[in-house]
Amino acid sequence: EVWVMNADGTGAVQLTHNDVQEGGVRLSPDNTQVLFTAGANAQFDTYYNDKLFLEPAAGGAARLVDLPYAVDAADWSPDGKAIYFVANLGVHSELFKLDLATNKTTQITNGEHAIRGWELDPGSGRQTLSFDEPTDPGDVYLLSGDGDQPVRITHVFDDLAKQFQIPRQEKITWKGADGVSVEGILYYPLDYQQGKRYPLIVNSHGGPQSSVMFGWAGGGGSYVHTLAAKGYAVLRPNYRGSTGYGDVFLRDMVGHYFKNAHLDVLAGVDAVIKMGLADSTKLAAMGWSAGGHMTDKLVTFTHRFKAAA
């Protein structure tokens, strides 16, 4: 639960009383409001995309901030008139600014990356963040003010792309069995030749409240580079139940763990075959945590896969 107290530990006030987990608690610059995130709706029912809430620091009802995004992290601007937040957009995450007076959001970053380690300095308003990119696991950038572009301040990973072949990553979209749009990231085998078909491994993420994003390993994708080097294409699908695609998409898991999720994965495999990239006779499935559940489901649902892990 969320509490507020004086710096010496006195005057503790419990702000929330519910059955969900809150996180990312930040006190406003004037000490009157608290923001926090929770995977809940306005009634604090559980199993939703992470959302932003505001509550008076003296106690009262928490208010859900109406945003069309899953919120990974948030903090106040130094003047308290705006909130900066990192939004999960499925295969990538981006930094936004919310003007509290107008409820207008402005997107600050845009790219094939996931934002990691974002921090806002309350004194200067400057922000630090790292971009997890396909060729860079996360050099640090500095954002000095609104309208500025992030400036790279470390170059730890400059030599990676010079020393190693790195798999090409591409967002692909396909239709699930019921017509819903599904996304994933396709990793090409090294030395890919157009027109040639390759063995395909479908690698399902854990969670299932998670999403595969552009990045060095993409979250749980540490095998991808090795598999690509061995001549495999790899598909990492954001199947039904993944974050960043709205609550209906996420909550398709509720009450029926494999209603559409496994069908989404199989439709993604078919999409890569239809692209002319995958060899339909050389398919394998793998995953960790909830992706392990997915692999178990796939091998009891179809005989298409020659191996599973």
N, C-alpha and C positions, 0 to 999 in steps of 0.2 A: 504494500500500500504506500501511498504518497503521504509524507509528513513534511511539515515546516517547523523549524525551531530557531531560536536565537543562536548566535555563533558560540555561546558558552554552554549550549545544550539545554537551556531553560525554555519555558514557554512552548513546549511541543504541542502541535495541533495536527491531528490525523485528518487529512483531506478526503481520502477515498475510502469507501467501504464496499467492496465488491469481490467477485470471484475470478478476476482476470489479473494478469501480471502487467504492471506499468513499467515504463523505462524512460530514459532520456530526460529526467526531470530538470527543469531550468527555471529559476526565479527571475521575474522581470526586473529590469534595471531600477524601477521605482519601488520594488518589493511588494507590489499589490497583486500580482498574478503569478500563477505557476503554469507552465506548459509541460506536457508529458505525452508520451505515445503509448498506445495499447492496441493489441490485436482484437478489437471489439467494435460493436456498433454503439449508437447513442445510449442504449439501455444497458450497456456493458455485458451483453451476451458475448460468448467467446467464439473463437475461430472465424476471424475476419482478417482482412489485410490490416497492417498497422496503420493507425490513424492518429491525428493530432487532436489533443484536448487542451482546453484552457479552464482554469478554476481560480476563484479568488483565493489569495494566500491566507485570508482570515477564515476561510471555510465557506462552503456553499455548494451549489450544484455545478458539476463539471459540464462544460459545453463542448460538443463535438464540432470541430472546425470543418466546414464543408469543402473538401478538396477532392478532385477526381483522381488522386494519386495515392499509392501506398507510400507511407512516410518512413524512411529508414532512420533519419536523425533530424533534429531541429534545434534552433537556438534563436534568442532575441537579437535584434539589431541593437546597437548601443543606446539609441534614443527610445527604444521600446515601441516604436511605431510600426515595426515590420518584424516578420519572422522569416529567417532563412531555413530552408529544409532540403534534404536530399531525398529525391523521389525514386522509387523503383518503377521502371518503365518496361519491365519484362527482361529483354536481353541487354539492357543498359540501364544505368542510373545517372541522374542529372541533378544539378543544383538549381533551386528556384528561390525566388523572393516573394513573400506574401505581404501586401500592403493591408494593414488591419483596418484602415479607414474606408477603403474602397473594396476590400476583399478581392483585389486584382492580383493575379500571380504573373510573375515574369520569369521566364527560363533564362538562366545565366550561362550554363554550359550545354554542349551538345556534341556527341561523338560516339564512336564505337569503343566504349569503355565502361568500367564500373568505378564509382567513386569510393575510395577507402580512406579511413583515418581523417575525416573532415573535422576541423575545429575552427571556432570563431573566437577571436580575442576580444573580450568585452570592452577593453580600453580603447583600442585603436580601430576596431571594426574590421581589421584585416583577417582573412581566412586562409587557412592552410588545408591542403587536400592532396591526395595522391590519386592518379589515374592508373587503374589496372587495365592495361592494354594488351592486345595480342603479341606485341613485341617488347613489352616492358611491364614487369610485375608491379611497378608502383613507385616511380620517382615522384618527388614532392614538388608541388606548385604553390605559389603565393598569389592570392587575389586581394588587391589593395583597396578596391572600392567599386561601387556600382558603375557599370559601363566598361570596366576594365576587363581585359582578357587575362586568364591565369598565366602567370609567368613561371616557367620551370626554374627551380633553384637547385636541384641536384641532378647529377648525371651518372648515377651508379650503374645503370644498365645500358649505357650507350653501346657497348661492344657486343651485346647478346646477338643482335641481328647480323653483325659482321662475322662472328665466330661460328654461328650455328644456322642451319636451315630451320625455319620456323613454319609450322603448318598455317596455311591460309584459312581464315575463318570467314564465314558468310552466314548472315541471317537468312533462313528460308521460312516460308509460310505455306501451310497446307490446310485443308478442310478435314475436320474430324468426321466420324461416321454420321453424326447428326447435323453436319454443315457448319459447325462452329469453327472459327479461324483459330489455328494453333501455330505457335512459332517454335523455332529451335535454332541452334547454331550447328552448322555443318563444318567439319574440319576436313580439309583435303589431304590426301596422302602426299608425302614429299615427292617431288619430281612428277607431279600429276600431268598426264597427257590427255588432252581432250579427245573424247571418243572411245577411250579405253575404260572398261568396267573394272571396279575394284571390290574386294571384300569389304563389307560394311559391318561395323560394330555400333549398335545403339546403346548408349551409355546414359542411364536414367539417374537424375539427381535425387538427393535425399530430401527429407522434410516430412511430408511432401510440401509443406509451406516454405518454399524456396523457389529460386529461378536461376537458370543458367544465364550468365551474362558474358559479354565480350571480356576478354582478359587473358592473362598469361595462362592460367589454368582454369579459369571460369568457375571456381568453386567446386572442389571435388573432382576436378578433371586432370589430376596430375599424371594420369596414364596417357593422355592424348598425344603428347609429343613423341613418346616411344612408339605408340601404335601407328602414328602417321609415318614415322621413320621406317617401320616394318611393312609399309605398303597398304595400310588400312585407311579407309575413310571412316570417320566417326560422326554419328549424329547424336546430339545431346538435346532432347526435346523438353520444352516447357509444357508438359501435359496438363490436363485438367486437374486442378488442385494446386497449381503453381501460383506464386505471388506476382503482383504487378499487372494483372489483367482484370481487375475488378472482383467484387465479392461473389458474384454469381459463378464466375469461372473457378474461383478458389473453393467455394462451398459445394461444388459439384461432388466433392468427396464425402460430404456429411451424410451419414446414414447408409452409405453404399460405397465402400472404399474403391471398388473397381467397376463403376458404372460406365464411365467413358475414358478414364485415364489410359488403360491399356490399349483401347481402340485408337486413341490419339497417337500413341507410340507406333502402332502398326501402320496407321495411315501415313505417318512421317517416313517410315521405312519405304512404303510404296512410292511416296513422293520422290525420294532420292533415287529409287530404281527408275522411275519415269523420267528423271532428269538425264538418264543415260550414264550415271556415275557408278551406281551400285550393281554388283552381280547378285541376282536374286537367288543363286544357288550357294552363295557364300555369305551367310548372315550369322551374326553372333549377338548376344545380349549380355549386358552387365550393368551393375549399379551398386550403390552402397546405401545403407540405412533404408529409407523408404524406396530407394532405387533397387535395393535387394528384394523388397517385397514385390516391386514391379517385375523384376526378373523371374521370381518364382511364379508370378501370375502368367507371364508370357509363355513359359515353358509348359504350363498345364493347359494353355489355351490354344496353342498352335505348335506344329512340328516344323515350322519354317526355319528355326534357328539350329545351326549345327553345333553350337557350343554356348554355354552360359556360365557366368561367374557372379 
